[in-house]
Structures are given as C-alpha cells and as structure tokens.
Amino acid sequence: MNYKIFTEPGARLRIDKWLWAARFFKTRSLAADAVEKGRVRIGGAAVKPAKDVRVGDLVEIDIERIVWQIEVLGICDVRGPASIAQTLYAETGDSKAKREVELERRKTYREPAAALHGRPTKRDRRTIDKLSGGD
C-alpha cells in the first residue's frame, strides 16, 4: 500500500488521528480519550481532540505515567506499519533519557499493591483484622 507522508510546514491533521497513525494508541477513540483527559499537550498547552497538529510542533504525551516529548516530523492520515509510523516523529534526547530512567526504575522497584488482585479473601480479612487489632 502507498502511504503518503506530508512533511511540508503547512501540513496538519487532528491530534487524535495523528496519535493513532503514529501508533501511540491502538485506537483513535483511546487517543481521543487521552487528549480529553489532558494527557496530551501541544506546545505545553492542553488541547481538545479536534486540535490540529502541524509539522514542527512539540507534543508531550503521557502514557501510563511515562512522558514522551516528541517533535512532529510528518503527517499521515492512515495507520501504517510501525516502520512508517516511526518516521512521523522524533523523540527529544531529554525525553528519551527520562523515559529510560523511569523504565529502569520500574524494573527494579515493585509496587507494593501490584500483587494484590481484587478484594481480600476471608482468610486475608482475618489476618488483616488480627494484625490491626480489630474484631
């Protein structure tokens, strides 16, 4: 399939559609939800899903508390393979360093509540009550 990537400075596309095409989110609705919740900023300002992103814009994306700072290099309105999607943006060096530090921290530090799933069992509840001095 022939994918057209526009790199001229006047090229623009909705931010939710661009995030989906650049493969930051699996679906366009997930991208729109992230934009609505303020997890995507263009030039430091929170935007709405219909906001246009242009070539050269600095976009900040917060995905599961990992922040990506990227510069838009190209616009493509269809979702293609990952090799094409990676040509649409360039991550800043500062962002890449921070992201790698955060990923390393996550490998070495386990969240205490990560092992807990759902409600405590009857046995767990008895243990909690015994330790807390409750009846």
OpenMM code with the backbone's topology and positions (N, CA, C; nanometers):
from openmm import Vec3, app, unit

residues = "MET ASN TYR LYS ILE PHE THR GLU PRO GLY ALA ARG LEU ARG ILE ASP LYS TRP LEU TRP ALA ALA ARG PHE PHE LYS THR ARG SER LEU ALA ALA ASP ALA VAL GLU LYS GLY ARG VAL ARG ILE GLY GLY ALA ALA VAL LYS PRO ALA LYS ASP VAL ARG VAL GLY ASP LEU VAL GLU ILE ASP ILE GLU ARG ILE VAL TRP GLN ILE GLU VAL LEU GLY ILE CYS ASP VAL ARG GLY PRO ALA SER ILE ALA GLN THR LEU TYR ALA GLU THR GLY ASP SER LYS ALA LYS ARG GLU VAL GLU LEU GLU ARG ARG LYS THR TYR ARG GLU PRO ALA ALA ALA LEU HIS GLY ARG PRO THR LYS ARG ASP ARG ARG THR ILE ASP LYS LEU SER GLY GLY ASP".split()
positions = [
    Vec3(0.0842, -0.1180, 0.0000),
    Vec3(0.0000, 0.0000, 0.0000),
    Vec3(0.0888, 0.1245, 0.0000),
    Vec3(0.0436, 0.2291, -0.0633),
    Vec3(0.1209, 0.3518, -0.0744),
    Vec3(0.0777, 0.4503, 0.0336),
    Vec3(0.1689, 0.4811, 0.1256),
    Vec3(0.1386, 0.5728, 0.2354),
    Vec3(0.1964, 0.7089, 0.2016),
    Vec3(0.1131, 0.8121, 0.2069),
    Vec3(0.1598, 0.9473, 0.1780),
    Vec3(0.1905, 1.0184, 0.3087),
    Vec3(0.3151, 1.0607, 0.3224),
    Vec3(0.3585, 1.1345, 0.4408),
    Vec3(0.3885, 1.2769, 0.3966),
    Vec3(0.3218, 1.3718, 0.4599),
    Vec3(0.3409, 1.5128, 0.4273),
    Vec3(0.4374, 1.5736, 0.5281),
    Vec3(0.5446, 1.6348, 0.4779),
    Vec3(0.6453, 1.6918, 0.5673),
    Vec3(0.6583, 1.8428, 0.5521),
    Vec3(0.5811, 1.9041, 0.4632),
    Vec3(0.5905, 2.0497, 0.4483),
    Vec3(0.5308, 2.1175, 0.5717),
    Vec3(0.5805, 2.2361, 0.6090),
    Vec3(0.5384, 2.3034, 0.7329),
    Vec3(0.3879, 2.3313, 0.7428),
    Vec3(0.3170, 2.3430, 0.6339),
    Vec3(0.1738, 2.3734, 0.6396),
    Vec3(0.0858, 2.2518, 0.6616),
    Vec3(0.1417, 2.1312, 0.6547),
    Vec3(0.0622, 2.0095, 0.6703),
    Vec3(0.0064, 2.0014, 0.8111),
    Vec3(-0.1191, 1.9589, 0.8236),
    Vec3(-0.1818, 1.9489, 0.9556),
    Vec3(-0.2835, 1.8357, 0.9571),
    Vec3(-0.3126, 1.7882, 1.0787),
    Vec3(-0.4065, 1.6782, 1.0990),
    Vec3(-0.4558, 1.6831, 1.2428),
    Vec3(-0.5762, 1.6333, 1.2659),
    Vec3(-0.6286, 1.6274, 1.4032),
    Vec3(-0.5316, 1.5498, 1.4921),
    Vec3(-0.5135, 1.5973, 1.6161),
    Vec3(-0.4171, 1.5354, 1.7074),
    Vec3(-0.4546, 1.3908, 1.7398),
    Vec3(-0.5841, 1.3624, 1.7587),
    Vec3(-0.6228, 1.2249, 1.7918),
    Vec3(-0.5934, 1.1300, 1.6751),
    Vec3(-0.6169, 1.1754, 1.5542),
    Vec3(-0.5913, 1.0922, 1.4370),
    Vec3(-0.4409, 1.0730, 1.4162),
    Vec3(-0.3623, 1.1774, 1.4413),
    Vec3(-0.2174, 1.1672, 1.4258),
    Vec3(-0.1580, 1.0708, 1.5291),
    Vec3(-0.2044, 1.0788, 1.6554),
    Vec3(-0.1545, 0.9890, 1.7605),
    Vec3(-0.1839, 0.8437, 1.7259),
    Vec3(-0.3006, 0.8199, 1.6677),
    Vec3(-0.3390, 0.6854, 1.6253),
    Vec3(-0.2515, 0.6396, 1.5085),
    Vec3(-0.2300, 0.7274, 1.4103),
    Vec3(-0.1486, 0.6918, 1.2934),
    Vec3(-0.0026, 0.6712, 1.3314),
    Vec3(0.0464, 0.7457, 1.4323),
    Vec3(0.1853, 0.7323, 1.4771),
    Vec3(0.2015, 0.6161, 1.5749),
    Vec3(0.0943, 0.5438, 1.6015),
    Vec3(0.0935, 0.4230, 1.6843),
    Vec3(0.1256, 0.4457, 1.8310),
    Vec3(0.0850, 0.5604, 1.8846),
    Vec3(0.0964, 0.5811, 2.0284),
    Vec3(-0.0224, 0.5160, 2.0997),
    Vec3(-0.1358, 0.5016, 2.0287),
    Vec3(-0.2559, 0.4395, 2.0841),
    Vec3(-0.3108, 0.3405, 1.9821),
    Vec3(-0.3722, 0.2311, 2.0325),
    Vec3(-0.4243, 0.1271, 1.9449),
    Vec3(-0.5449, 0.1722, 1.8638),
    Vec3(-0.6306, 0.2536, 1.9250),
    Vec3(-0.7493, 0.3007, 1.8547),
    Vec3(-0.7571, 0.4521, 1.8606),
    Vec3(-0.8331, 0.5064, 1.7688),
    Vec3(-0.8481, 0.6517, 1.7672),
    Vec3(-0.9294, 0.6984, 1.8872),
    Vec3(-1.0221, 0.6175, 1.9331),
    Vec3(-1.1017, 0.6577, 2.0498),
    Vec3(-1.0155, 0.6600, 2.1764),
    Vec3(-0.9188, 0.5696, 2.1891),
    Vec3(-0.8262, 0.5747, 2.3030),
    Vec3(-0.7411, 0.7012, 2.2975),
    Vec3(-0.6998, 0.7387, 2.1773),
    Vec3(-0.6223, 0.8619, 2.1596),
    Vec3(-0.7064, 0.9830, 2.1973),
    Vec3(-0.8325, 0.9850, 2.1534),
    Vec3(-0.9215, 1.0970, 2.1852),
    Vec3(-0.9467, 1.1052, 2.3355),
    Vec3(-0.9623, 0.9909, 2.4026),
    Vec3(-0.9823, 0.9894, 2.5479),
    Vec3(-0.8610, 1.0475, 2.6206),
    Vec3(-0.7412, 1.0101, 2.5762),
    Vec3(-0.6193, 1.0618, 2.6387),
    Vec3(-0.6096, 1.2130, 2.6208),
    Vec3(-0.6464, 1.2622, 2.5037),
    Vec3(-0.6429, 1.4065, 2.4786),
    Vec3(-0.7454, 1.4766, 2.5669),
    Vec3(-0.8651, 1.4202, 2.5774),
    Vec3(-0.9713, 1.4785, 2.6609),
    Vec3(-0.9300, 1.4869, 2.8074),
    Vec3(-0.8551, 1.3868, 2.8540),
    Vec3(-0.8135, 1.3827, 2.9951),
    Vec3(-0.6914, 1.4694, 3.0223),
    Vec3(-0.6418, 1.5397, 2.9206),
    Vec3(-0.5301, 1.6314, 2.9403),
    Vec3(-0.3941, 1.5646, 2.9399),
    Vec3(-0.3846, 1.4434, 2.8881),
    Vec3(-0.2580, 1.3709, 2.8870),
    Vec3(-0.1744, 1.4011, 2.7632),
    Vec3(-0.2295, 1.4839, 2.6737),
    Vec3(-0.1575, 1.5236, 2.5531),
    Vec3(-0.1552, 1.6752, 2.5482),
    Vec3(-0.0352, 1.7311, 2.5278),
    Vec3(-0.0200, 1.8766, 2.5204),
    Vec3(0.0600, 1.9119, 2.3959),
    Vec3(0.0177, 2.0183, 2.3314),
    Vec3(0.0914, 2.0699, 2.2156),
    Vec3(0.1501, 2.2037, 2.2573),
    Vec3(0.2818, 2.2126, 2.2540),
    Vec3(0.3484, 2.3362, 2.2951),
    Vec3(0.3230, 2.3694, 2.4413),
    Vec3(0.3010, 2.2682, 2.5251),
    Vec3(0.2792, 2.2884, 2.6674),
    Vec3(0.1350, 2.3163, 2.7062),
    Vec3(0.0453, 2.3329, 2.6094),
    Vec3(-0.0947, 2.3638, 2.6389),
    Vec3(-0.1825, 2.2412, 2.6144),
    Vec3(-0.2740, 2.2144, 2.7081),
    Vec3(-0.3696, 2.1051, 2.6905),
    Vec3(-0.4622, 2.1402, 2.5744),
    Vec3(-0.4997, 2.0398, 2.4969),
    Vec3(-0.5800, 2.0631, 2.3768),
    Vec3(-0.6996, 1.9692, 2.3739),
    Vec3(-0.7863, 1.9897, 2.2764),
    Vec3(-0.9007, 1.9021, 2.2525),
    Vec3(-0.8673, 1.8100, 2.1348),
    Vec3(-0.9401, 1.6983, 2.1190),
    Vec3(-0.9084, 1.6026, 2.0124),
    Vec3(-0.9129, 1.6619, 1.8712),
    Vec3(-0.9917, 1.7663, 1.8485),
    Vec3(-1.0042, 1.8240, 1.7152),
    Vec3(-0.8929, 1.9229, 1.6832),
    Vec3(-0.8053, 1.9511, 1.7781),
    Vec3(-0.6959, 2.0463, 1.7558),
    Vec3(-0.6012, 1.9912, 1.6501),
    Vec3(-0.5604, 2.0772, 1.5581),
    Vec3(-0.4684, 2.0353, 1.4525),
    Vec3(-0.3246, 2.0349, 1.5032),
    Vec3(-0.2522, 1.9312, 1.4661),
    Vec3(-0.1092, 1.9245, 1.4933),
    Vec3(-0.0399, 1.9505, 1.3602),
    Vec3(0.0678, 2.0277, 1.3653),
    Vec3(0.1400, 2.0647, 1.2438),
    Vec3(0.2828, 2.0123, 1.2486),
    Vec3(0.3443, 2.0017, 1.1340),
    Vec3(0.4851, 1.9614, 1.1268),
    Vec3(0.5675, 2.0657, 1.2009),
    Vec3(0.6535, 2.0188, 1.2907),
    Vec3(0.7373, 2.1082, 1.3698),
    Vec3(0.6855, 2.1327, 1.5103),
    Vec3(0.5612, 2.0925, 1.5399),
    Vec3(0.5050, 2.1106, 1.6739),
    Vec3(0.5756, 2.0192, 1.7741),
    Vec3(0.5840, 2.0658, 1.8986),
    Vec3(0.6382, 1.9858, 2.0079),
    Vec3(0.5195, 1.9303, 2.0866),
    Vec3(0.5061, 1.7995, 2.0889),
    Vec3(0.3920, 1.7328, 2.1523),
    Vec3(0.4426, 1.6545, 2.2730),
    Vec3(0.3684, 1.6644, 2.3841),
    Vec3(0.4014, 1.5922, 2.5066),
    Vec3(0.2884, 1.4926, 2.5327),
    Vec3(0.3232, 1.3644, 2.5426),
    Vec3(0.2239, 1.2585, 2.5589),
    Vec3(0.2544, 1.1819, 2.6871),
    Vec3(0.1549, 1.1682, 2.7744),
    Vec3(0.1693, 1.0951, 2.8996),
    Vec3(0.0941, 0.9630, 2.8865),
    Vec3(0.1698, 0.8529, 2.8745),
    Vec3(0.1096, 0.7200, 2.8629),
    Vec3(0.1532, 0.6394, 2.9839),
    Vec3(0.0583, 0.6080, 3.0708),
    Vec3(0.0845, 0.5322, 3.1936),
    Vec3(0.2000, 0.5926, 3.2730),
    Vec3(0.1943, 0.7215, 3.2948),
    Vec3(0.2916, 0.7997, 3.3719),
    Vec3(0.4322, 0.7983, 3.3115),
    Vec3(0.4433, 0.7627, 3.1852),
    Vec3(0.5690, 0.7774, 3.1116),
    Vec3(0.5460, 0.8890, 3.0103),
    Vec3(0.6275, 0.9936, 3.0188),
    Vec3(0.6064, 1.1116, 2.9358),
    Vec3(0.6991, 1.1073, 2.8152),
    Vec3(0.6386, 1.1209, 2.6979),
    Vec3(0.7116, 1.1299, 2.5717),
    Vec3(0.7093, 1.2752, 2.5270),
    Vec3(0.8235, 1.3319, 2.4940),
    Vec3(0.8304, 1.4640, 2.4329),
    Vec3(0.8815, 1.4423, 2.2917),
    Vec3(0.7963, 1.4721, 2.1944),
    Vec3(0.8325, 1.4434, 2.0564),
    Vec3(0.8108, 1.5654, 1.9691),
    Vec3(0.8854, 1.5683, 1.8601),
    Vec3(0.8666, 1.6720, 1.7589),
    Vec3(0.8029, 1.6055, 1.6382),
    Vec3(0.6986, 1.6678, 1.5849),
    Vec3(0.6270, 1.6133, 1.4701),
    Vec3(0.7097, 1.6377, 1.3441),
    Vec3(0.7448, 1.5304, 1.2746),
    Vec3(0.8230, 1.5408, 1.1515),
    Vec3(0.7382, 1.5214, 1.0269),
    Vec3(0.6267, 1.4499, 1.0414),
    Vec3(0.5428, 1.4210, 0.9256),
    Vec3(0.3987, 1.3983, 0.9643),
    Vec3(0.3119, 1.4092, 0.8656),
    Vec3(0.1683, 1.3899, 0.8841),
    Vec3(0.1238, 1.2787, 0.7904),
    Vec3(0.0533, 1.1805, 0.8450),
    Vec3(-0.0035, 1.0724, 0.7652),
    Vec3(-0.1406, 1.0417, 0.8249),
    Vec3(-0.2444, 1.0434, 0.7422),
    Vec3(-0.3797, 1.0267, 0.7973),
    Vec3(-0.4276, 0.8823, 0.7998),
    Vec3(-0.3426, 0.7878, 0.7577),
    Vec3(-0.3780, 0.6463, 0.7675),
    Vec3(-0.2764, 0.5769, 0.8565),
    Vec3(-0.3217, 0.4715, 0.9231),
    Vec3(-0.2336, 0.3965, 1.0128),
    Vec3(-0.1609, 0.2913, 0.9308),
    Vec3(-0.0297, 0.3016, 0.9291),
    Vec3(0.0504, 0.2073, 0.8531),
    Vec3(0.1356, 0.1227, 0.9445),
    Vec3(0.2341, 0.0551, 0.8877),
    Vec3(0.3226, -0.0268, 0.9705),
    Vec3(0.4077, 0.0586, 1.0639),
    Vec3(0.4642, -0.0047, 1.1656),
    Vec3(0.5424, 0.0666, 1.2661),
    Vec3(0.6630, 0.1370, 1.2042),
    Vec3(0.7213, 0.0778, 1.1009),
    Vec3(0.8380, 0.1401, 1.0377),
    Vec3(0.8019, 0.2748, 0.9765),
    Vec3(0.6827, 0.2862, 0.9220),
    Vec3(0.6374, 0.4147, 0.8650),
    Vec3(0.5967, 0.5094, 0.9778),
    Vec3(0.5304, 0.4576, 1.0816),
    Vec3(0.4839, 0.5419, 1.1919),
    Vec3(0.6009, 0.6081, 1.2634),
    Vec3(0.7136, 0.5403, 1.2744),
    Vec3(0.8296, 0.5960, 1.3444),
    Vec3(0.8945, 0.7104, 1.2680),
    Vec3(0.8636, 0.7254, 1.1412),
    Vec3(0.9185, 0.8368, 1.0640),
    Vec3(0.8360, 0.9641, 1.0827),
    Vec3(0.7222, 0.9544, 1.1499),
    Vec3(0.6349, 1.0704, 1.1696),
    Vec3(0.6807, 1.1603, 1.2832),
    Vec3(0.7711, 1.1122, 1.3689),
    Vec3(0.8125, 1.1899, 1.4856),
    Vec3(0.9572, 1.1596, 1.5226),
    Vec3(1.0124, 1.2505, 1.6040),
    Vec3(1.1461, 1.2300, 1.6616),
    Vec3(1.1388, 1.2656, 1.8087),
    Vec3(1.1820, 1.1745, 1.8941),
    Vec3(1.1795, 1.1992, 2.0387),
    Vec3(1.2999, 1.2836, 2.0777),
    Vec3(1.2795, 1.3795, 2.1666),
    Vec3(1.3895, 1.4638, 2.2124),
    Vec3(1.4844, 1.3803, 2.2988),
    Vec3(1.6102, 1.4200, 2.3028),
    Vec3(1.7106, 1.3468, 2.3798),
    Vec3(1.6806, 1.3462, 2.5283),
    Vec3(1.6333, 1.4607, 2.5795),
    Vec3(1.5976, 1.4726, 2.7209),
    Vec3(1.4842, 1.3768, 2.7557),
    Vec3(1.3856, 1.3690, 2.6680),
    Vec3(1.2711, 1.2811, 2.6896),
    Vec3(1.3146, 1.1353, 2.6893),
    Vec3(1.4013, 1.0998, 2.5962),
    Vec3(1.4467, 0.9613, 2.5870),
    Vec3(1.5220, 0.9200, 2.7137),
    Vec3(1.6069, 1.0109, 2.7651),
    Vec3(1.6823, 0.9818, 2.8871),
    Vec3(1.5890, 0.9638, 3.0070),
    Vec3(1.4917, 1.0538, 3.0223),
    Vec3(1.3963, 1.0442, 3.1340),
    Vec3(1.3136, 0.9171, 3.1248),
    Vec3(1.2727, 0.8816, 3.0038),
    Vec3(1.1904, 0.7630, 2.9839),
    Vec3(1.2689, 0.6371, 3.0179),
    Vec3(1.3960, 0.6303, 2.9783),
    Vec3(1.4778, 0.5136, 3.0093),
    Vec3(1.5027, 0.5004, 3.1589),
    Vec3(1.5229, 0.6138, 3.2286),
    Vec3(1.5406, 0.6110, 3.3742),
    Vec3(1.4140, 0.5585, 3.4413),
    Vec3(1.2972, 0.6050, 3.3953),
    Vec3(1.1700, 0.5605, 3.4535),
    Vec3(1.1470, 0.4115, 3.4275),
    Vec3(1.1789, 0.3637, 3.3076),
    Vec3(1.1619, 0.2215, 3.2773),
    Vec3(1.2563, 0.1358, 3.3621),
    Vec3(1.3782, 0.1833, 3.3840),
    Vec3(1.4730, 0.1105, 3.4692),
    Vec3(1.4244, 0.1077, 3.6142),
    Vec3(1.3691, 0.2202, 3.6603),
    Vec3(1.3150, 0.2266, 3.7963),
    Vec3(1.2007, 0.1271, 3.8121),
    Vec3(1.1165, 0.1156, 3.7100),
    Vec3(1.0039, 0.0221, 3.7170),
    Vec3(1.0497, -0.1225, 3.7199),
    Vec3(1.1629, -0.1514, 3.6563),
    Vec3(1.2155, -0.2885, 3.6577),
    Vec3(1.2655, -0.3261, 3.7961),
    Vec3(1.3327, -0.2311, 3.8633),
    Vec3(1.3939, -0.2625, 3.9919),
    Vec3(1.2994, -0.2450, 4.1099),
    Vec3(1.1992, -0.1596, 4.0983),
    Vec3(1.1094, -0.1328, 4.2103),
    Vec3(0.9723, -0.1896, 4.1803),
    Vec3(0.9250, -0.2764, 4.2666),
    Vec3(0.7920, -0.3342, 4.2511),
    Vec3(0.6928, -0.2560, 4.3355),
    Vec3(0.5826, -0.2209, 4.2789),
    Vec3(0.4769, -0.1514, 4.3510),
    Vec3(0.4203, -0.2480, 4.4554),
    Vec3(0.4082, -0.2046, 4.5824),
    Vec3(0.3602, -0.2965, 4.6868),
    Vec3(0.2220, -0.3550, 4.6583),
    Vec3(0.1352, -0.2792, 4.5977),
    Vec3(-0.0009, -0.3270, 4.5737),
    Vec3(-0.0130, -0.4042, 4.4432),
    Vec3(0.0960, -0.4222, 4.3693),
    Vec3(0.0894, -0.4895, 4.2398),
    Vec3(0.0466, -0.6353, 4.2526),
    Vec3(0.0824, -0.6999, 4.3633),
    Vec3(0.0489, -0.8411, 4.3814),
    Vec3(-0.0961, -0.8614, 4.4248),
    Vec3(-0.1606, -0.7571, 4.4726),
    Vec3(-0.2979, -0.7686, 4.5194),
    Vec3(-0.3946, -0.7602, 4.4021),
    Vec3(-0.4855, -0.8524, 4.3986),
    Vec3(-0.5857, -0.8532, 4.2924),
    Vec3(-0.7238, -0.8637, 4.3542),
    Vec3(-0.8049, -0.7635, 4.3356),
    Vec3(-0.9428, -0.7692, 4.3833),
    Vec3(-0.9562, -0.7578, 4.5337),
    Vec3(-1.0670, -0.8063, 4.5818),
    Vec3(-1.0975, -0.7971, 4.7241),
    Vec3(-1.0222, -0.9028, 4.8025),
    Vec3(-0.9979, -0.8750, 4.9326),
    Vec3(-0.9314, -0.9765, 5.0151),
    Vec3(-1.0224, -1.0979, 5.0349),
    Vec3(-0.9616, -1.2151, 5.0475),
    Vec3(-1.0387, -1.3360, 5.0750),
    Vec3(-1.0758, -1.3374, 5.2235),
    Vec3(-1.1555, -1.4343, 5.2614),
    Vec3(-1.1954, -1.4459, 5.4012),
    Vec3(-1.0721, -1.4665, 5.4898),
    Vec3(-0.9791, -1.5460, 5.4421),
    Vec3(-0.8554, -1.5702, 5.5166),
    Vec3(-0.7725, -1.4418, 5.5282),
    Vec3(-0.7617, -1.3673, 5.4168),
    Vec3(-0.6900, -1.2400, 5.4193),
    Vec3(-0.7545, -1.1432, 5.5180),
    Vec3(-0.8854, -1.1379, 5.5180),
    Vec3(-0.9580, -1.0473, 5.6070),
    Vec3(-0.9295, -1.0814, 5.7525),
    Vec3(-0.9270, -1.2100, 5.7863),
    Vec3(-0.8966, -1.2497, 5.9238),
    Vec3(-0.7569, -1.2076, 5.9634),
    Vec3(-0.6616, -1.2230, 5.8736),
    Vec3(-0.5234, -1.1826, 5.9005),
    Vec3(-0.5142, -1.0322, 5.9212),
    Vec3(-0.5827, -0.9561, 5.8377),
    Vec3(-0.5830, -0.8109, 5.8489),
    Vec3(-0.6433, -0.7680, 5.9814),
    Vec3(-0.7557, -0.8290, 6.0166),
    Vec3(-0.8212, -0.7959, 6.1433),
    Vec3(-0.7323, -0.8300, 6.2636),
    Vec3(-0.6634, -0.9443, 6.2569),
    Vec3(-0.5763, -0.9848, 6.3669),
    Vec3(-0.4582, -0.8889, 6.3834),
    Vec3(-0.4023, -0.8452, 6.2709),
    Vec3(-0.2876, -0.7535, 6.2758),
    Vec3(-0.3271, -0.6116, 6.3183),
    Vec3(-0.4476, -0.5702, 6.2784),
    Vec3(-0.4897, -0.4336, 6.3102),
    Vec3(-0.5571, -0.4233, 6.4472),
    Vec3(-0.5798, -0.5361, 6.5113),
    Vec3(-0.6416, -0.5361, 6.6439),
    Vec3(-0.7928, -0.5212, 6.6397),
    Vec3(-0.8508, -0.5295, 6.5226),
    Vec3(-0.9968, -0.5170, 6.5096),
    Vec3(-1.0658, -0.6494, 6.5328),
    Vec3(-1.1964, -0.6473, 6.5429),
    Vec3(-1.2720, -0.7714, 6.5661),
    Vec3(-1.3317, -0.8220, 6.4379),
] * unit.nanometer
topology = app.Topology()
chain = topology.addChain("A")
for resn in residues:
    res = topology.addResidue(resn, chain)
    for name in ("N", "CA", "C"):
        topology.addAtom(name, app.Element.getBySymbol(name[0]), res)
